Amino acid sequence: MKRILSLTLVTLFTVSLLSGCNTMRGAGEDIEQGGEAVQRSAD
């Protein structure tokens, strides 16, 4: 029983970690696009 619980927790942790990386990457892309828009409007 402990082994199944441990494997389940590790799996959930891994999935949440990977989805967090995707979220941060998306936020970085949004910030980059915002910066590019500011540069274009300044020109």
N, CA, C and O atoms as CSV, one atom per row, in Angstrom:
chain,resi,resn,atom,element,x,y,z
A,1,MET,N,N,0.820,-1.192,0.000
A,1,MET,CA,C,0.000,0.000,0.000
A,1,MET,C,C,0.865,1.257,0.000
A,1,MET,O,O,0.567,2.213,-0.715
A,2,LYS,N,N,1.940,1.262,0.802
A,2,LYS,CA,C,2.826,2.425,0.847
A,2,LYS,C,C,3.494,2.657,-0.504
A,2,LYS,O,O,3.712,3.796,-0.916
A,3,ARG,N,N,3.809,1.579,-1.174
A,3,ARG,CA,C,4.483,1.707,-2.472
A,3,ARG,C,C,3.552,2.356,-3.496
A,3,ARG,O,O,3.978,3.220,-4.263
A,4,ILE,N,N,2.303,1.949,-3.511
A,4,ILE,CA,C,1.331,2.523,-4.448
A,4,ILE,C,C,1.120,4.006,-4.144
A,4,ILE,O,O,1.066,4.829,-5.057
A,5,LEU,N,N,1.002,4.337,-2.872
A,5,LEU,CA,C,0.829,5.730,-2.473
A,5,LEU,C,C,2.048,6.563,-2.874
A,5,LEU,O,O,1.900,7.683,-3.362
A,6,SER,N,N,3.235,6.029,-2.673
A,6,SER,CA,C,4.456,6.741,-3.035
A,6,SER,C,C,4.531,6.979,-4.535
A,6,SER,O,O,4.862,8.081,-4.973
A,7,LEU,N,N,4.227,5.961,-5.319
A,7,LEU,CA,C,4.251,6.108,-6.777
A,7,LEU,C,C,3.218,7.127,-7.249
A,7,LEU,O,O,3.481,7.902,-8.168
A,8,THR,N,N,2.053,7.125,-6.624
A,8,THR,CA,C,1.011,8.083,-6.992
A,8,THR,C,C,1.459,9.507,-6.679
A,8,THR,O,O,1.272,10.408,-7.497
A,9,LEU,N,N,2.041,9.717,-5.516
A,9,LEU,CA,C,2.513,11.052,-5.144
A,9,LEU,C,C,3.628,11.539,-6.065
A,9,LEU,O,O,3.649,12.707,-6.453
A,10,VAL,N,N,4.545,10.655,-6.411
A,10,VAL,CA,C,5.635,11.033,-7.317
A,10,VAL,C,C,5.073,11.399,-8.688
A,10,VAL,O,O,5.518,12.368,-9.302
A,11,THR,N,N,4.113,10.639,-9.161
A,11,THR,CA,C,3.499,10.918,-10.459
A,11,THR,C,C,2.779,12.264,-10.447
A,11,THR,O,O,2.930,13.055,-11.378
A,12,LEU,N,N,2.009,12.525,-9.412
A,12,LEU,CA,C,1.307,13.805,-9.317
A,12,LEU,C,C,2.277,14.971,-9.223
A,12,LEU,O,O,2.050,16.012,-9.839
A,13,PHE,N,N,3.350,14.815,-8.468
A,13,PHE,CA,C,4.350,15.859,-8.340
A,13,PHE,C,C,5.011,16.146,-9.685
A,13,PHE,O,O,5.219,17.305,-10.044
A,14,THR,N,N,5.339,15.089,-10.427
A,14,THR,CA,C,5.980,15.247,-11.729
A,14,THR,C,C,5.063,15.967,-12.708
A,14,THR,O,O,5.502,16.864,-13.428
A,15,VAL,N,N,3.807,15.583,-12.736
A,15,VAL,CA,C,2.850,16.213,-13.642
A,15,VAL,C,C,2.671,17.686,-13.292
A,15,VAL,O,O,2.639,18.532,-14.185
A,16,SER,N,N,2.553,18.000,-12.013
A,16,SER,CA,C,2.376,19.397,-11.617
A,16,SER,C,C,3.627,20.211,-11.925
A,16,SER,O,O,3.524,21.382,-12.294
A,17,LEU,N,N,4.797,19.617,-11.782
A,17,LEU,CA,C,6.040,20.313,-12.102
A,17,LEU,C,C,6.126,20.623,-13.584
A,17,LEU,O,O,6.517,21.726,-13.966
A,18,LEU,N,N,5.764,19.664,-14.424
A,18,LEU,CA,C,5.818,19.879,-15.865
A,18,LEU,C,C,4.807,20.920,-16.323
A,18,LEU,O,O,5.112,21.734,-17.194
A,19,SER,N,N,3.625,20.908,-15.757
A,19,SER,CA,C,2.632,21.905,-16.151
A,19,SER,C,C,3.058,23.288,-15.680
A,19,SER,O,O,2.755,24.281,-16.341
A,20,GLY,N,N,3.751,23.370,-14.554
A,20,GLY,CA,C,4.274,24.645,-14.080
A,20,GLY,C,C,5.316,25.211,-15.026
A,20,GLY,O,O,5.361,26.422,-15.242
A,21,CYS,N,N,6.142,24.367,-15.585
A,21,CYS,CA,C,7.147,24.822,-16.544
A,21,CYS,C,C,6.476,25.399,-17.781
A,21,CYS,O,O,6.901,26.434,-18.293
A,22,ASN,N,N,5.442,24.744,-18.257
A,22,ASN,CA,C,4.728,25.251,-19.429
A,22,ASN,C,C,4.096,26.600,-19.137
A,22,ASN,O,O,4.090,27.477,-20.001
A,23,THR,N,N,3.570,26.781,-17.946
A,23,THR,CA,C,2.954,28.048,-17.580
A,23,THR,C,C,3.990,29.156,-17.547
A,23,THR,O,O,3.738,30.250,-18.052
A,24,MET,N,N,5.143,28.897,-16.968
A,24,MET,CA,C,6.202,29.914,-16.900
A,24,MET,C,C,6.707,30.260,-18.294
A,24,MET,O,O,7.000,31.423,-18.572
A,25,ARG,N,N,6.811,29.277,-19.166
A,25,ARG,CA,C,7.260,29.545,-20.527
A,25,ARG,C,C,6.264,30.432,-21.237
A,25,ARG,O,O,6.651,31.362,-21.944
A,26,GLY,N,N,4.980,30.154,-21.059
A,26,GLY,CA,C,3.945,30.972,-21.677
A,26,GLY,C,C,3.959,32.396,-21.150
A,26,GLY,O,O,3.771,33.346,-21.911
A,27,ALA,N,N,4.181,32.549,-19.850
A,27,ALA,CA,C,4.252,33.892,-19.264
A,27,ALA,C,C,5.457,34.645,-19.824
A,27,ALA,O,O,5.363,35.838,-20.113
A,28,GLY,N,N,6.573,33.964,-19.978
A,28,GLY,CA,C,7.764,34.589,-20.554
A,28,GLY,C,C,7.531,35.046,-21.978
A,28,GLY,O,O,7.988,36.121,-22.367
A,29,GLU,N,N,6.830,34.249,-22.760
A,29,GLU,CA,C,6.528,34.632,-24.137
A,29,GLU,C,C,5.607,35.841,-24.173
A,29,GLU,O,O,5.789,36.726,-25.009
A,30,ASP,N,N,4.617,35.897,-23.279
A,30,ASP,CA,C,3.716,37.040,-23.213
A,30,ASP,C,C,4.467,38.315,-22.860
A,30,ASP,O,O,4.222,39.363,-23.456
A,31,ILE,N,N,5.374,38.237,-21.904
A,31,ILE,CA,C,6.159,39.403,-21.496
A,31,ILE,C,C,7.045,39.865,-22.650
A,31,ILE,O,O,7.192,41.064,-22.888
A,32,GLU,N,N,7.631,38.910,-23.360
A,32,GLU,CA,C,8.484,39.250,-24.491
A,32,GLU,C,C,7.681,39.963,-25.583
A,32,GLU,O,O,8.147,40.953,-26.147
A,33,GLN,N,N,6.499,39.473,-25.878
A,33,GLN,CA,C,5.657,40.111,-26.894
A,33,GLN,C,C,5.257,41.514,-26.466
A,33,GLN,O,O,5.192,42.421,-27.297
A,34,GLY,N,N,4.989,41.700,-25.182
A,34,GLY,CA,C,4.664,43.028,-24.672
A,34,GLY,C,C,5.834,43.992,-24.836
A,34,GLY,O,O,5.640,45.147,-25.212
A,35,GLY,N,N,7.036,43.524,-24.556
A,35,GLY,CA,C,8.236,44.346,-24.734
A,35,GLY,C,C,8.457,44.720,-26.180
A,35,GLY,O,O,8.842,45.851,-26.480
A,36,GLU,N,N,8.218,43.781,-27.080
A,36,GLU,CA,C,8.366,44.072,-28.505
A,36,GLU,C,C,7.344,45.112,-28.965
A,36,GLU,O,O,7.653,45.971,-29.791
A,37,ALA,N,N,6.137,45.032,-28.430
A,37,ALA,CA,C,5.108,46.014,-28.790
A,37,ALA,C,C,5.513,47.414,-28.324
A,37,ALA,O,O,5.298,48.390,-29.042
A,38,VAL,N,N,6.095,47.516,-27.134
A,38,VAL,CA,C,6.555,48.804,-26.622
A,38,VAL,C,C,7.677,49.345,-27.511
A,38,VAL,O,O,7.709,50.540,-27.804
A,39,GLN,N,N,8.586,48.487,-27.936
A,39,GLN,CA,C,9.693,48.927,-28.816
A,39,GLN,C,C,9.148,49.427,-30.151
A,39,GLN,O,O,9.620,50.440,-30.668
A,40,ARG,N,N,8.166,48.734,-30.712
A,40,ARG,CA,C,7.592,49.159,-31.989
A,40,ARG,C,C,6.890,50.506,-31.849
A,40,ARG,O,O,6.986,51.343,-32.746
A,41,SER,N,N,6.197,50.726,-30.755
A,41,SER,CA,C,5.483,51.981,-30.590
A,41,SER,C,C,6.457,53.131,-30.320
A,41,SER,O,O,6.138,54.284,-30.613
A,42,ALA,N,N,7.635,52.841,-29.770
A,42,ALA,CA,C,8.628,53.879,-29.493
A,42,ALA,C,C,9.320,54.329,-30.774
A,42,ALA,O,O,9.826,55.449,-30.841
A,43,ASP,N,N,9.350,53.472,-31.791
A,43,ASP,CA,C,10.038,53.809,-33.053
A,43,ASP,C,C,9.273,54.740,-33.901
A,43,ASP,O,O,9.730,55.105,-34.985
